[in-house]
């Protein structure tokens, strides 16, 4: 894993690609631990440096365990109680394929509860 890039502005979430299927996953709270979810609404939001450091440490461990690749923090804003990436590139990743709005995450398919795989 390359050195982590400069940390974005807070608040932020951690996103990555699942190594098995390439799908975008988000770090979420699973009790006191962290887990991956495909549902961006369940992403754990880091509002301070310790929270961001916890997410970065989770990314390093998960990369080392070969569960995810390309993990990085993304600055977000809150819209209707959900974290939404500020940049359009990451916003598209939370929605799924843009060529078929009737399929993918935007249609409610493939979103598994935290810690489970769709």
Legacy VTK file of the C-alpha trace (Angstrom):
# vtk DataFile Version 3.0
C-alpha trace
ASCII
DATASET POLYDATA
POINTS 118 float
0.000 0.000 0.000
1.380 3.350 -0.936
1.849 5.904 1.779
-1.444 7.448 2.748
-2.126 10.658 0.910
-2.486 13.966 2.669
-5.535 13.792 4.882
-8.600 15.572 3.495
-10.628 18.099 5.422
-12.820 16.698 8.159
-15.422 15.315 8.498
-14.361 12.309 6.412
-15.246 8.688 5.694
-13.028 5.793 4.614
-13.781 4.083 1.332
-11.957 1.253 -0.427
-12.450 -1.456 -3.020
-13.272 -4.981 -1.901
-10.435 -7.193 -3.126
-12.740 -10.105 -3.980
-15.224 -8.335 -6.219
-13.936 -4.782 -6.650
-17.071 -3.206 -5.205
-16.763 0.043 -3.269
-16.995 -0.484 0.492
-17.138 1.929 3.415
-15.754 1.576 6.934
-18.576 1.387 9.453
-18.960 0.828 13.168
-19.590 -2.746 14.264
-19.915 -2.387 18.010
-16.512 -1.262 19.270
-14.791 -2.584 16.131
-14.858 -1.514 12.498
-16.223 -3.472 9.539
-16.938 -2.897 5.857
-20.348 -2.136 4.412
-21.558 -1.444 0.900
-24.140 1.029 2.205
-22.675 4.563 2.217
-25.351 5.695 4.693
-23.716 3.433 7.310
-20.218 4.847 6.808
-18.508 5.905 10.022
-17.780 9.635 9.923
-14.512 10.877 11.431
-15.102 14.345 12.851
-11.691 14.780 14.483
-8.048 13.693 14.104
-8.305 10.658 16.431
-11.304 9.421 14.434
-9.450 9.870 11.145
-6.377 8.105 12.556
-8.566 5.180 13.637
-9.944 4.859 10.107
-6.454 5.089 8.588
-5.162 2.374 10.942
-8.108 0.157 9.960
-7.233 0.692 6.284
-3.632 -0.419 6.859
-4.729 -3.585 8.693
-7.348 -4.483 6.085
-4.918 -3.912 3.212
-2.365 -6.124 4.964
-5.002 -8.841 5.366
-5.715 -8.552 1.614
-9.379 -7.698 2.080
-9.342 -4.256 0.421
-7.256 -2.089 -1.871
-7.171 1.616 -2.583
-8.447 2.702 0.835
-8.507 6.445 1.428
-10.322 9.107 3.405
-12.901 11.236 1.625
-14.184 14.558 2.922
-17.945 14.606 3.301
-20.842 16.835 4.178
-24.088 15.724 5.774
-27.233 15.752 3.655
-30.481 14.455 5.159
-28.507 12.754 7.916
-26.183 10.865 5.551
-22.509 11.444 4.772
-22.175 12.580 1.148
-18.766 13.043 -0.496
-18.038 16.619 -1.529
-16.210 15.658 -4.727
-18.223 14.264 -7.644
-15.794 11.351 -8.240
-16.389 9.901 -4.797
-20.070 10.815 -4.929
-20.389 8.636 -8.053
-18.717 5.761 -6.190
-21.467 5.883 -3.573
-24.161 5.598 -6.239
-22.912 2.723 -8.367
-23.094 2.404 -12.160
-24.181 5.636 -13.810
-25.339 4.065 -17.057
-28.180 2.015 -15.482
-29.988 3.889 -12.712
-32.366 0.923 -12.307
-29.471 -1.311 -11.164
-26.810 -1.115 -8.497
-26.734 0.787 -5.231
-28.989 3.565 -6.444
-31.766 0.989 -6.979
-31.259 -0.568 -3.546
-29.529 -3.709 -4.830
-26.386 -5.188 -3.399
-26.393 -3.308 -0.119
-25.604 -5.730 2.692
-25.715 -4.929 6.394
-22.424 -3.956 7.991
-19.931 -6.802 8.145
-21.779 -8.910 5.566
-21.181 -9.358 1.873
-23.831 -8.845 -0.775
LINES 1 119
118 0 1 2 3 4 5 6 7 8 9 10 11 12 13 14 15 16 17 18 19 20 21 22 23 24 25 26 27 28 29 30 31 32 33 34 35 36 37 38 39 40 41 42 43 44 45 46 47 48 49 50 51 52 53 54 55 56 57 58 59 60 61 62 63 64 65 66 67 68 69 70 71 72 73 74 75 76 77 78 79 80 81 82 83 84 85 86 87 88 89 90 91 92 93 94 95 96 97 98 99 100 101 102 103 104 105 106 107 108 109 110 111 112 113 114 115 116 117
